[in-house]
């Protein structure tokens, strides 16, 4: 059985229609849920009805992506299954190998919600839920201008986890910063803040102020989190949050900025840096990006670091510790494509090693 559905080439480009072989819907179900029968439902879209496996791609409590698998097409072959997210003007291909790696994030959606009818073309005429709107923004960013490439789910997972860590960090910063009297800050250290149009600001670099946000948050301390390294500059009022918060100079950045991910997920100190007045100067080492993989010691299979320092320091777990149903922590590796550390787990029943499905935030 086949149908016709628009195929997304890249964002900003006109989709073109392609013939979709719907038998691949059962293949997607077998990969994701281990069942051979078909749970395909009729989904209404702006292009008519289509049989689809309706799922939700769930990363954390605050983020779910409604996603339908509609089949395969000749252009991408049988090993690529077409997926559609409400709000997009067409479907995009996901490899069966990637589906297998991400199967722990998928749930079958048996609800009667007609989210399948939302597309970019008619979104203005609909009231999309906040979850669907956020999902659409994240998927569009993951797809990018080239249609996502071969690792769309990897990019989406990384993007969502970073946003979840940033959101959690902002919550914790607000909880602490709202208790600080701005008038009591000693704003005496000048340092540039912003991007290419950075302006000078003054920071409180006292240990008393900085360590309110964590015992290792001290002026000049270089910290490592799963997304890279940054140096603590100091504490200053931030208008967007309405309270004082710490500012950081990420390695490779032109100036200081907010970096809530360092507050939202575990981070460890890895050195000290002497910051210059009115810095960073043109000769500052902070202007050079650092390859965070240098902190990885892959002693297992040439990939995994099993040290307590890195596993507990970045994810709060020990190797061998149960962290998911039927799974234990296996070790940390570094993803060169996404530039981040990833925690892997080992399934006790099968011995399969895969990325953890938990965000493991503070």
Legacy VTK file of the C-alpha trace (Angstrom):
# vtk DataFile Version 3.0
C-alpha trace
ASCII
DATASET POLYDATA
POINTS 362 float
0.000 0.000 0.000
1.275 3.479 -0.808
0.253 7.093 -0.396
1.593 10.495 -1.389
3.105 12.881 1.153
5.350 15.990 0.989
9.046 15.310 1.597
11.045 17.972 3.421
14.282 18.774 1.595
15.488 21.558 3.889
13.931 24.345 5.914
13.186 27.335 3.772
12.883 25.233 0.604
9.665 24.074 -0.989
8.735 20.481 -0.150
8.045 18.092 -2.975
5.592 15.210 -2.990
6.820 11.635 -3.002
5.228 8.204 -3.032
5.372 6.653 0.442
5.334 2.883 1.010
3.348 2.494 4.230
4.519 -1.089 4.954
7.584 0.474 6.615
5.287 1.662 9.417
5.303 -1.894 10.778
9.089 -1.956 10.516
9.307 1.168 12.668
6.987 -0.391 15.232
9.079 -3.552 15.397
12.278 -1.553 15.929
10.806 0.741 18.580
8.458 -1.560 20.453
9.406 -5.105 19.462
5.970 -5.986 18.094
5.320 -7.261 14.591
1.681 -6.195 14.261
0.764 -2.697 13.143
-0.449 0.024 15.493
-0.901 2.432 12.600
-3.652 4.998 12.981
-5.278 7.293 10.486
-3.790 10.765 10.990
-5.391 13.839 9.477
-2.949 16.286 7.912
-3.396 19.283 5.637
-2.657 16.836 2.787
-5.361 14.346 3.704
-5.349 11.171 5.788
-2.290 8.965 6.094
-1.693 5.743 8.025
1.014 6.389 10.620
2.594 5.042 13.775
1.923 7.842 16.231
4.586 8.198 18.916
5.931 10.655 21.425
9.666 11.225 21.639
10.079 11.874 25.361
13.409 13.202 26.642
12.401 14.597 30.030
9.304 15.700 31.937
9.286 19.105 30.261
9.811 17.937 26.700
7.932 15.602 24.393
7.923 15.650 20.604
4.823 14.209 18.910
6.161 12.281 15.941
4.459 10.104 13.306
6.207 7.455 11.203
4.484 7.199 7.841
6.631 4.795 5.774
9.566 4.814 3.362
10.225 6.238 -0.086
12.351 5.297 -3.083
14.484 8.441 -2.801
15.894 7.462 0.604
15.545 3.675 0.477
14.150 1.034 2.829
16.637 1.749 5.626
15.259 5.263 6.103
11.789 5.743 7.585
9.929 8.995 7.044
8.884 10.876 10.174
6.568 13.853 10.503
6.294 16.351 13.354
3.240 18.641 13.604
4.111 22.086 12.325
6.521 20.952 9.595
5.523 21.230 5.929
6.789 17.736 5.147
8.352 14.518 6.413
12.057 13.889 6.988
14.043 10.614 6.886
15.326 8.822 9.991
17.614 5.806 9.649
16.560 2.470 11.131
19.927 2.326 12.920
19.224 5.645 14.624
15.701 4.551 15.527
17.151 1.500 17.250
19.573 3.645 19.264
16.798 5.998 20.362
14.052 3.441 20.996
14.137 4.005 24.759
12.844 7.568 24.194
9.714 6.586 22.231
6.224 5.911 23.542
3.192 4.874 21.506
0.643 7.688 21.398
-2.852 6.252 21.625
-4.505 9.584 22.385
-7.198 11.017 20.172
-5.559 14.443 20.009
-5.492 15.616 16.416
-1.982 17.021 16.567
-1.209 15.510 13.195
-3.069 18.294 11.385
-0.717 21.078 12.474
1.673 22.306 9.815
3.660 25.434 9.246
1.168 26.341 6.540
-1.816 26.486 8.846
-0.266 26.988 12.299
-1.534 30.570 12.418
-5.086 29.253 12.273
-4.573 26.851 15.188
-3.839 27.013 18.870
-0.826 24.733 19.174
-0.007 23.601 22.701
3.072 25.072 24.343
4.698 21.623 24.258
4.100 21.256 20.511
5.401 24.760 19.836
8.604 24.100 21.801
8.955 20.724 20.103
8.606 22.314 16.688
11.274 24.935 17.439
13.731 22.284 18.618
13.080 19.993 15.658
13.484 22.880 13.214
16.808 23.814 14.811
17.966 20.192 14.668
16.967 19.938 11.004
18.769 23.170 10.152
19.047 24.419 6.600
20.232 21.072 5.223
17.301 18.974 6.375
19.094 17.451 9.359
21.422 15.006 7.627
21.782 11.420 8.796
21.661 12.037 12.568
18.555 14.101 13.153
17.591 12.312 16.398
21.132 12.627 17.785
21.049 16.362 17.112
17.554 16.698 18.570
18.486 14.786 21.725
21.595 16.912 22.275
19.665 20.125 21.684
16.837 19.184 24.036
19.183 18.074 26.804
21.160 21.311 26.579
17.944 23.300 26.803
16.742 21.205 29.719
20.054 21.786 31.544
19.876 25.503 30.794
16.286 25.702 32.031
17.124 23.810 35.228
20.163 26.040 35.743
18.050 29.178 35.332
15.605 27.880 37.936
18.412 27.298 40.437
20.031 30.666 39.670
16.729 32.444 40.292
16.209 30.567 43.546
19.598 31.740 44.864
19.900 35.108 43.174
16.495 36.317 44.345
17.740 36.124 47.948
20.760 38.392 47.316
20.638 42.091 48.155
22.020 43.845 45.062
23.037 46.821 47.168
25.411 44.622 49.136
27.456 43.531 46.114
31.007 44.849 45.691
30.978 45.565 41.964
34.674 46.374 41.637
36.079 44.085 38.934
35.726 45.396 35.330
35.337 42.785 32.603
33.745 42.678 29.167
30.406 40.959 28.784
28.449 40.029 25.660
29.413 38.816 22.196
31.110 40.626 19.328
29.658 43.900 20.652
30.695 43.310 24.252
30.469 46.115 26.795
32.291 46.572 30.085
30.514 45.571 33.269
31.555 45.384 36.896
31.449 42.193 38.942
31.631 41.127 42.558
34.473 38.591 42.609
34.472 37.958 46.363
34.333 34.351 47.483
31.369 35.197 49.702
29.262 36.251 46.717
30.406 33.626 44.190
30.144 30.561 46.419
26.490 31.305 47.123
25.962 29.560 43.789
28.104 26.526 44.601
31.251 25.647 46.558
33.432 25.598 43.443
32.002 28.748 41.865
34.924 31.086 42.569
36.514 33.897 40.577
39.084 32.463 38.154
38.094 28.815 38.607
37.883 26.850 35.350
34.987 24.422 35.446
34.161 21.449 33.246
30.608 20.325 32.554
29.355 17.821 29.979
29.141 20.642 27.401
32.589 22.191 27.743
34.738 24.450 29.912
34.320 27.996 31.223
35.954 30.262 33.795
34.004 31.958 36.567
34.254 35.765 36.304
32.026 36.951 39.133
28.519 37.900 40.195
26.523 40.832 38.812
22.862 41.867 38.496
21.217 40.504 35.357
18.186 42.387 34.050
16.725 39.445 32.133
16.527 37.349 35.318
15.868 40.220 37.710
18.552 39.225 40.196
22.335 38.821 40.615
23.834 35.695 39.012
27.325 34.417 38.135
28.876 35.193 34.759
31.304 32.921 32.949
33.888 33.206 30.192
33.605 30.010 28.096
36.890 29.057 26.453
36.793 30.326 22.904
34.224 33.046 23.659
35.018 36.766 23.172
33.690 37.849 26.587
31.736 36.828 29.665
28.140 35.650 29.447
25.427 33.799 31.301
26.004 30.046 31.265
23.124 28.421 33.177
24.094 24.930 31.967
26.954 25.053 34.498
24.316 25.436 37.212
21.825 22.957 35.747
24.076 19.900 35.468
27.051 18.696 37.546
30.379 20.448 36.935
33.876 19.972 38.322
36.849 22.338 38.765
39.769 21.626 36.418
42.088 24.581 36.980
42.623 28.236 37.829
42.938 31.184 35.440
44.111 34.680 36.319
41.621 37.089 34.747
42.839 40.528 33.645
41.113 43.799 34.445
39.012 44.858 31.461
39.621 41.442 29.939
39.729 39.335 28.016
42.601 41.044 26.225
43.633 40.144 22.685
46.428 37.961 24.088
44.190 36.092 26.544
44.280 32.290 26.393
40.511 32.314 26.978
39.971 33.363 23.372
41.210 29.941 22.241
38.642 27.145 22.278
39.559 24.064 24.279
38.964 20.488 23.183
37.123 19.105 26.192
37.926 15.531 25.127
41.384 16.068 26.655
39.782 15.352 30.037
38.638 11.908 28.895
40.756 8.864 29.755
39.190 6.104 27.594
40.481 2.988 29.324
37.606 0.683 28.261
37.293 -0.306 24.586
39.231 2.807 23.664
36.036 4.856 24.157
34.814 4.860 27.718
36.175 6.624 30.774
35.114 4.657 33.856
36.770 6.886 36.453
34.701 8.117 39.383
36.122 11.592 38.803
34.435 11.989 35.419
31.328 9.812 35.853
30.376 11.239 39.232
31.706 14.674 38.405
29.691 15.175 35.208
26.689 12.895 35.728
26.514 12.165 39.450
26.686 8.367 39.062
29.258 5.615 39.580
30.075 2.925 37.035
27.945 -0.131 37.834
25.289 1.939 39.582
21.671 1.139 38.535
20.212 4.244 36.911
17.490 2.861 34.616
15.270 -0.223 34.741
17.533 -3.186 34.074
20.542 -0.972 33.287
23.717 0.150 35.048
26.123 2.977 34.291
28.825 1.769 31.892
31.041 4.820 31.417
31.421 8.212 29.756
32.545 8.871 26.194
33.000 12.085 24.201
30.930 12.801 21.094
33.208 14.691 18.698
30.339 15.632 16.387
28.167 17.160 19.113
31.103 18.307 21.306
29.720 16.887 24.533
30.262 14.117 27.045
27.693 11.299 26.959
26.894 8.756 29.662
26.375 5.200 28.424
24.497 2.420 30.191
24.683 -1.358 29.848
21.510 -3.437 29.723
21.894 -6.328 32.160
19.699 -8.716 30.158
21.301 -8.305 26.742
24.658 -6.698 27.501
23.843 -3.944 24.971
25.656 -0.658 25.621
23.753 2.490 24.665
23.426 6.165 25.672
21.488 6.758 28.865
17.912 7.960 28.436
18.114 10.057 31.629
19.025 13.749 31.656
20.661 13.515 35.123
20.350 17.193 36.032
20.779 18.796 39.421
LINES 1 363
362 0 1 2 3 4 5 6 7 8 9 10 11 12 13 14 15 16 17 18 19 20 21 22 23 24 25 26 27 28 29 30 31 32 33 34 35 36 37 38 39 40 41 42 43 44 45 46 47 48 49 50 51 52 53 54 55 56 57 58 59 60 61 62 63 64 65 66 67 68 69 70 71 72 73 74 75 76 77 78 79 80 81 82 83 84 85 86 87 88 89 90 91 92 93 94 95 96 97 98 99 100 101 102 103 104 105 106 107 108 109 110 111 112 113 114 115 116 117 118 119 120 121 122 123 124 125 126 127 128 129 130 131 132 133 134 135 136 137 138 139 140 141 142 143 144 145 146 147 148 149 150 151 152 153 154 155 156 157 158 159 160 161 162 163 164 165 166 167 168 169 170 171 172 173 174 175 176 177 178 179 180 181 182 183 184 185 186 187 188 189 190 191 192 193 194 195 196 197 198 199 200 201 202 203 204 205 206 207 208 209 210 211 212 213 214 215 216 217 218 219 220 221 222 223 224 225 226 227 228 229 230 231 232 233 234 235 236 237 238 239 240 241 242 243 244 245 246 247 248 249 250 251 252 253 254 255 256 257 258 259 260 261 262 263 264 265 266 267 268 269 270 271 272 273 274 275 276 277 278 279 280 281 282 283 284 285 286 287 288 289 290 291 292 293 294 295 296 297 298 299 300 301 302 303 304 305 306 307 308 309 310 311 312 313 314 315 316 317 318 319 320 321 322 323 324 325 326 327 328 329 330 331 332 333 334 335 336 337 338 339 340 341 342 343 344 345 346 347 348 349 350 351 352 353 354 355 356 357 358 359 360 361
